[in-house]
């Protein structure tokens, strides 16, 4: 693993970005192959409603984390 840390920064960044793009493409192709068209449409039509219900919970969690961070910095 020493060879990995000795690489230039740009090589590491480009390599990880390439890996991320490759994983995204493979995931997309796997979903297209495994899920039927009707199930695919149903899954994506239900997604916005799930996102709307999750947003207040996410905002609440983020605000609590920010509050705890500020409180710990003050004390």
N, CA, C and O atoms as CSV, one atom per row, in Angstrom:
chain,resi,resn,atom,element,x,y,z
A,1,UNK,N,N,0.811,-1.200,0.000
A,1,UNK,CA,C,0.000,0.000,0.000
A,1,UNK,C,C,0.853,1.262,0.000
A,1,UNK,O,O,0.313,2.357,-0.157
A,2,UNK,N,N,2.153,1.145,0.170
A,2,UNK,CA,C,3.014,2.309,0.164
A,2,UNK,C,C,3.023,2.975,-1.209
A,2,UNK,O,O,3.157,4.195,-1.301
A,3,UNK,N,N,2.883,2.196,-2.268
A,3,UNK,CA,C,2.880,2.748,-3.611
A,3,UNK,C,C,1.683,3.667,-3.829
A,3,UNK,O,O,1.762,4.619,-4.606
A,4,UNK,N,N,0.564,3.381,-3.139
A,4,UNK,CA,C,-0.633,4.195,-3.305
A,4,UNK,C,C,-0.446,5.586,-2.711
A,4,UNK,O,O,-0.885,6.577,-3.294
A,5,UNK,N,N,0.195,5.659,-1.570
A,5,UNK,CA,C,0.411,6.964,-0.942
A,5,UNK,C,C,1.529,7.756,-1.610
A,5,UNK,O,O,1.638,8.964,-1.399
A,6,UNK,N,N,2.354,7.102,-2.404
A,6,UNK,CA,C,3.447,7.821,-3.067
A,6,UNK,C,C,3.031,8.384,-4.423
A,6,UNK,O,O,3.820,9.083,-5.060
A,7,UNK,N,N,1.817,8.100,-4.878
A,7,UNK,CA,C,1.349,8.643,-6.158
A,7,UNK,C,C,1.066,10.138,-6.035
A,7,UNK,O,O,0.762,10.622,-4.944
A,8,UNK,N,N,1.163,10.868,-7.138
A,8,UNK,CA,C,0.802,12.291,-7.100
A,8,UNK,C,C,-0.690,12.458,-6.792
A,8,UNK,O,O,-1.492,11.559,-7.045
A,9,UNK,N,N,-1.041,13.606,-6.251
A,9,UNK,CA,C,-2.422,13.861,-5.851
A,9,UNK,C,C,-3.379,13.777,-7.031
A,9,UNK,O,O,-4.458,13.196,-6.908
A,10,UNK,N,N,-3.005,14.343,-8.169
A,10,UNK,CA,C,-3.918,14.342,-9.309
A,10,UNK,C,C,-4.200,12.918,-9.788
A,10,UNK,O,O,-5.312,12.632,-10.233
A,11,UNK,N,N,-3.229,12.034,-9.708
A,11,UNK,CA,C,-3.431,10.643,-10.112
A,11,UNK,C,C,-4.425,9.958,-9.186
A,11,UNK,O,O,-5.286,9.207,-9.644
A,12,UNK,N,N,-4.311,10.207,-7.913
A,12,UNK,CA,C,-5.227,9.610,-6.949
A,12,UNK,C,C,-6.639,10.128,-7.154
A,12,UNK,O,O,-7.593,9.349,-7.136
A,13,UNK,N,N,-6.786,11.426,-7.347
A,13,UNK,CA,C,-8.120,12.017,-7.540
A,13,UNK,C,C,-8.760,11.497,-8.813
A,13,UNK,O,O,-9.925,11.100,-8.803
A,14,UNK,N,N,-8.021,11.495,-9.901
A,14,UNK,CA,C,-8.559,11.007,-11.167
A,14,UNK,C,C,-8.905,9.515,-11.071
A,14,UNK,O,O,-9.921,9.073,-11.609
A,15,UNK,N,N,-8.078,8.764,-10.402
A,15,UNK,CA,C,-8.347,7.340,-10.232
A,15,UNK,C,C,-9.614,7.077,-9.440
A,15,UNK,O,O,-10.424,6.236,-9.831
A,16,UNK,N,N,-9.800,7.788,-8.326
A,16,UNK,CA,C,-11.009,7.592,-7.518
A,16,UNK,C,C,-12.253,8.092,-8.235
A,16,UNK,O,O,-13.316,7.482,-8.117
A,17,UNK,N,N,-12.141,9.193,-8.978
A,17,UNK,CA,C,-13.289,9.655,-9.759
A,17,UNK,C,C,-13.654,8.647,-10.847
A,17,UNK,O,O,-14.833,8.393,-11.095
A,18,UNK,N,N,-12.659,8.087,-11.479
A,18,UNK,CA,C,-12.914,7.056,-12.481
A,18,UNK,C,C,-13.582,5.833,-11.878
A,18,UNK,O,O,-14.491,5.255,-12.475
A,19,UNK,N,N,-13.132,5.441,-10.697
A,19,UNK,CA,C,-13.746,4.307,-10.023
A,19,UNK,C,C,-15.203,4.608,-9.658
A,19,UNK,O,O,-16.070,3.745,-9.789
A,20,UNK,N,N,-15.463,5.828,-9.202
A,20,UNK,CA,C,-16.834,6.207,-8.845
A,20,UNK,C,C,-17.753,6.195,-10.064
A,20,UNK,O,O,-18.895,5.745,-9.975
A,21,UNK,N,N,-17.264,6.684,-11.190
A,21,UNK,CA,C,-18.056,6.675,-12.424
A,21,UNK,C,C,-18.300,5.243,-12.878
A,21,UNK,O,O,-19.403,4.910,-13.312
A,22,UNK,N,N,-17.299,4.407,-12.782
A,22,UNK,CA,C,-17.448,3.003,-13.166
A,22,UNK,C,C,-18.486,2.297,-12.292
A,22,UNK,O,O,-19.321,1.552,-12.804
A,23,UNK,N,N,-18.438,2.524,-10.998
A,23,UNK,CA,C,-19.415,1.914,-10.090
A,23,UNK,C,C,-20.824,2.408,-10.416
A,23,UNK,O,O,-21.769,1.620,-10.406
A,24,UNK,N,N,-20.976,3.701,-10.704
A,24,UNK,CA,C,-22.288,4.250,-11.040
A,24,UNK,C,C,-22.832,3.629,-12.330
A,24,UNK,O,O,-24.018,3.308,-12.412
A,25,UNK,N,N,-21.979,3.463,-13.324
A,25,UNK,CA,C,-22.422,2.866,-14.581
A,25,UNK,C,C,-22.808,1.397,-14.408
A,25,UNK,O,O,-23.816,0.948,-14.952
A,26,UNK,N,N,-22.014,0.663,-13.660
A,26,UNK,CA,C,-22.324,-0.759,-13.428
A,26,UNK,C,C,-23.618,-0.891,-12.643
A,26,UNK,O,O,-24.431,-1.770,-12.930
A,27,UNK,N,N,-23.818,-0.018,-11.647
A,27,UNK,CA,C,-25.046,-0.056,-10.870
A,27,UNK,C,C,-26.252,0.236,-11.748
A,27,UNK,O,O,-27.284,-0.427,-11.635
A,28,UNK,N,N,-26.125,1.217,-12.613
A,28,UNK,CA,C,-27.235,1.581,-13.494
A,28,UNK,C,C,-27.579,0.437,-14.448
A,28,UNK,O,O,-28.753,0.134,-14.662
A,29,UNK,N,N,-26.562,-0.188,-15.014
A,29,UNK,CA,C,-26.806,-1.317,-15.916
A,29,UNK,C,C,-27.409,-2.507,-15.170
A,29,UNK,O,O,-28.271,-3.204,-15.705
A,30,UNK,N,N,-26.961,-2.739,-13.939
A,30,UNK,CA,C,-27.504,-3.856,-13.159
A,30,UNK,C,C,-28.962,-3.611,-12.815
A,30,UNK,O,O,-29.772,-4.536,-12.875
A,31,UNK,N,N,-29.311,-2.386,-12.456
A,31,UNK,CA,C,-30.706,-2.077,-12.142
A,31,UNK,C,C,-31.570,-2.249,-13.380
A,31,UNK,O,O,-32.656,-2.823,-13.302
A,32,UNK,N,N,-31.106,-1.761,-14.516
A,32,UNK,CA,C,-31.862,-1.916,-15.770
A,32,UNK,C,C,-32.070,-3.392,-16.115
A,32,UNK,O,O,-33.120,-3.761,-16.641
A,33,UNK,N,N,-31.078,-4.236,-15.824
A,33,UNK,CA,C,-31.176,-5.650,-16.170
A,33,UNK,C,C,-32.051,-6.423,-15.187
A,33,UNK,O,O,-32.728,-7.374,-15.578
A,34,UNK,N,N,-32.044,-6.024,-13.918
A,34,UNK,CA,C,-32.740,-6.808,-12.897
A,34,UNK,C,C,-34.180,-6.366,-12.633
A,34,UNK,O,O,-34.998,-7.164,-12.176
A,35,UNK,N,N,-34.492,-5.112,-12.915
A,35,UNK,CA,C,-35.818,-4.581,-12.602
A,35,UNK,C,C,-36.611,-4.439,-13.894
A,35,UNK,O,O,-36.103,-3.915,-14.885
A,36,UNK,N,N,-37.855,-4.907,-13.883
A,36,UNK,CA,C,-38.687,-4.780,-15.070
A,36,UNK,C,C,-39.097,-3.329,-15.278
A,36,UNK,O,O,-38.971,-2.502,-14.374
A,37,UNK,N,N,-39.586,-3.029,-16.468
A,37,UNK,CA,C,-39.940,-1.640,-16.802
A,37,UNK,C,C,-41.066,-1.123,-15.908
A,37,UNK,O,O,-41.026,0.030,-15.479
A,38,UNK,N,N,-42.061,-1.947,-15.623
A,38,UNK,CA,C,-43.173,-1.506,-14.774
A,38,UNK,C,C,-42.693,-1.221,-13.344
A,38,UNK,O,O,-43.084,-0.222,-12.741
A,39,UNK,N,N,-41.856,-2.094,-12.816
A,39,UNK,CA,C,-41.329,-1.879,-11.472
A,39,UNK,C,C,-40.411,-0.665,-11.436
A,39,UNK,O,O,-40.377,0.069,-10.448
A,40,UNK,N,N,-39.675,-0.460,-12.508
A,40,UNK,CA,C,-38.767,0.687,-12.574
A,40,UNK,C,C,-39.554,2.000,-12.542
A,40,UNK,O,O,-39.198,2.935,-11.824
A,41,UNK,N,N,-40.628,2.051,-13.332
A,41,UNK,CA,C,-41.471,3.253,-13.341
A,41,UNK,C,C,-42.129,3.473,-11.996
A,41,UNK,O,O,-42.200,4.607,-11.524
A,42,UNK,N,N,-42.615,2.407,-11.367
A,42,UNK,CA,C,-43.236,2.538,-10.048
A,42,UNK,C,C,-42.239,3.010,-9.006
A,42,UNK,O,O,-42.573,3.833,-8.153
A,43,UNK,N,N,-41.046,2.508,-9.065
A,43,UNK,CA,C,-40.035,2.888,-8.078
A,43,UNK,C,C,-39.692,4.369,-8.192
A,43,UNK,O,O,-39.540,5.055,-7.181
A,44,UNK,N,N,-39.570,4.857,-9.417
A,44,UNK,CA,C,-39.193,6.257,-9.585
A,44,UNK,C,C,-40.372,7.208,-9.434
A,44,UNK,O,O,-40.166,8.390,-9.158
A,45,UNK,N,N,-41.599,6.732,-9.606
A,45,UNK,CA,C,-42.736,7.628,-9.382
A,45,UNK,C,C,-43.004,7.783,-7.891
A,45,UNK,O,O,-43.545,8.805,-7.468
A,46,UNK,N,N,-42.634,6.786,-7.086
A,46,UNK,CA,C,-42.849,6.872,-5.637
A,46,UNK,C,C,-41.728,7.623,-4.941
A,46,UNK,O,O,-41.889,8.048,-3.797
A,47,UNK,N,N,-40.612,7.790,-5.600
A,47,UNK,CA,C,-39.446,8.378,-4.956
A,47,UNK,C,C,-39.672,9.815,-4.454
A,47,UNK,O,O,-39.284,10.105,-3.322
A,48,UNK,N,N,-40.280,10.732,-5.233
A,48,UNK,CA,C,-40.430,12.093,-4.713
A,48,UNK,C,C,-41.255,12.172,-3.434
A,48,UNK,O,O,-40.958,12.992,-2.565
A,49,UNK,N,N,-42.287,11.336,-3.297
A,49,UNK,CA,C,-43.090,11.389,-2.075
A,49,UNK,C,C,-42.268,10.928,-0.880
A,49,UNK,O,O,-42.402,11.479,0.213
A,50,UNK,N,N,-41.421,9.925,-1.073
A,50,UNK,CA,C,-40.561,9.491,0.024
A,50,UNK,C,C,-39.547,10.563,0.378
A,50,UNK,O,O,-39.207,10.747,1.547
A,51,UNK,N,N,-39.065,11.272,-0.637
A,51,UNK,CA,C,-38.093,12.313,-0.394
A,51,UNK,C,C,-38.718,13.463,0.398
A,51,UNK,O,O,-38.078,14.030,1.284
A,52,UNK,N,N,-39.967,13.805,0.077
A,52,UNK,CA,C,-40.630,14.899,0.782
A,52,UNK,C,C,-40.829,14.575,2.245
A,52,UNK,O,O,-40.686,15.457,3.092
A,53,UNK,N,N,-41.156,13.330,2.569
A,53,UNK,CA,C,-41.376,12.987,3.971
A,53,UNK,C,C,-40.067,12.880,4.738
A,53,UNK,O,O,-40.055,13.053,5.956
A,54,UNK,N,N,-38.983,12.601,4.061
A,54,UNK,CA,C,-37.703,12.448,4.751
A,54,UNK,C,C,-37.011,13.785,4.987
A,54,UNK,O,O,-36.179,13.884,5.889
A,55,UNK,N,N,-37.324,14.800,4.216
A,55,UNK,CA,C,-36.606,16.065,4.327
A,55,UNK,C,C,-36.734,16.733,5.695
A,55,UNK,O,O,-35.716,17.186,6.220
A,56,UNK,N,N,-37.924,16.826,6.310
A,56,UNK,CA,C,-37.978,17.445,7.634
A,56,UNK,C,C,-37.152,16.690,8.676
A,56,UNK,O,O,-36.533,17.302,9.547
A,57,UNK,N,N,-37.146,15.372,8.582
A,57,UNK,CA,C,-36.355,14.579,9.527
A,57,UNK,C,C,-34.858,14.832,9.306
A,57,UNK,O,O,-34.097,14.945,10.267
A,58,UNK,N,N,-34.442,14.921,8.045
A,58,UNK,CA,C,-33.033,15.200,7.758
A,58,UNK,C,C,-32.641,16.582,8.258
A,58,UNK,O,O,-31.577,16.751,8.852
A,59,UNK,N,N,-33.496,17.571,8.020
A,59,UNK,CA,C,-33.191,18.934,8.461
A,59,UNK,C,C,-33.110,18.998,9.978
A,59,UNK,O,O,-32.247,19.681,10.531
A,60,UNK,N,N,-34.003,18.293,10.647
A,60,UNK,CA,C,-33.991,18.272,12.104
A,60,UNK,C,C,-32.701,17.649,12.626
A,60,UNK,O,O,-32.103,18.158,13.574
A,61,UNK,N,N,-32.277,16.560,12.017
A,61,UNK,CA,C,-31.055,15.882,12.437
A,61,UNK,C,C,-29.826,16.770,12.199
A,61,UNK,O,O,-28.937,16.854,13.046
A,62,UNK,N,N,-29.790,17.418,11.055
A,62,UNK,CA,C,-28.656,18.283,10.736
A,62,UNK,C,C,-28.595,19.460,11.701
A,62,UNK,O,O,-27.515,19.842,12.150
A,63,UNK,N,N,-29.747,20.030,12.019
A,63,UNK,CA,C,-29.737,21.171,12.940
A,63,UNK,C,C,-29.304,20.742,14.344
A,63,UNK,O,O,-28.612,21.493,15.031
A,64,UNK,N,N,-29.704,19.541,14.777
A,64,UNK,CA,C,-29.254,19.043,16.082
A,64,UNK,C,C,-27.750,18.825,16.102
A,64,UNK,O,O,-27.083,19.149,17.084
A,65,UNK,N,N,-27.220,18.278,15.024
A,65,UNK,CA,C,-25.768,18.065,14.952
A,65,UNK,C,C,-25.023,19.395,14.964
A,65,UNK,O,O,-23.985,19.522,15.614
A,66,UNK,N,N,-25.548,20.381,14.248
A,66,UNK,CA,C,-24.905,21.699,14.238
A,66,UNK,C,C,-24.960,22.323,15.627
A,66,UNK,O,O,-23.983,22.925,16.073
A,67,UNK,N,N,-26.085,22.185,16.310
A,67,UNK,CA,C,-26.219,22.735,17.658
A,67,UNK,C,C,-25.232,22.077,18.620
A,67,UNK,O,O,-24.595,22.766,19.416
A,68,UNK,N,N,-25.101,20.764,18.556
A,68,UNK,CA,C,-24.158,20.074,19.423
A,68,UNK,C,C,-22.718,20.469,19.127
A,68,UNK,O,O,-21.898,20.581,20.039
A,69,UNK,N,N,-22.411,20.682,17.843
A,69,UNK,CA,C,-21.072,21.113,17.476
A,69,UNK,C,C,-20.747,22.486,18.042
A,69,UNK,O,O,-19.658,22.704,18.575
A,70,UNK,N,N,-21.692,23.411,17.926
A,70,UNK,CA,C,-21.467,24.757,18.451
A,70,UNK,C,C,-21.361,24.718,19.957
A,70,UNK,O,O,-20.511,25.396,20.535
A,71,UNK,N,N,-22.219,23.929,20.611
A,71,UNK,CA,C,-22.183,23.846,22.065
A,71,UNK,C,C,-20.862,23.270,22.556
A,71,UNK,O,O,-20.327,23.718,23.570
A,72,UNK,N,N,-20.332,22.277,21.842
A,72,UNK,CA,C,-19.064,21.680,22.287
A,72,UNK,C,C,-17.906,22.640,22.036
A,72,UNK,O,O,-16.914,22.608,22.765
A,73,UNK,N,N,-18.013,23.477,21.034
A,73,UNK,CA,C,-16.948,24.450,20.752
A,73,UNK,C,C,-16.934,25.567,21.787
A,73,UNK,O,O,-15.879,26.115,22.107
A,74,UNK,N,N,-18.116,25.902,22.310
A,74,UNK,CA,C,-18.214,26.976,23.280
A,74,UNK,C,C,-17.677,26.550,24.645
A,74,UNK,O,O,-17.001,27.320,25.327
A,75,UNK,N,N,-17.985,25.329,25.028
A,75,UNK,CA,C,-17.580,24.885,26.382
A,75,UNK,C,C,-16.160,24.405,26.452
A,75,UNK,O,O,-15.695,24.006,27.519
